[in-house]
Amino acid sequence: MIPTQDEVRQEQTAEIRRRQKARATIMAVLMGALVILIFAVSIAKIRAGMPHG
């Protein structure tokens, strides 16, 4: 059976949405990692500037 044009469009739209969701998830993970990295560097700088004792 040959898929209708509407079915093909729905499949293409679903594939685009899956790719967008995957890209959004990757970006969220990368942004979260950047926040954690900046936080860790800030803590390290604060600790380095404090007197030991």
Summary of the structure (lengths in Angstrom):
residues: 53
radius of gyration: 23.1
end to end distance: 78.8
largest distance: 78.8
contacts: 90
relative contact order: 0.07
helix: 85%
strand: 0%
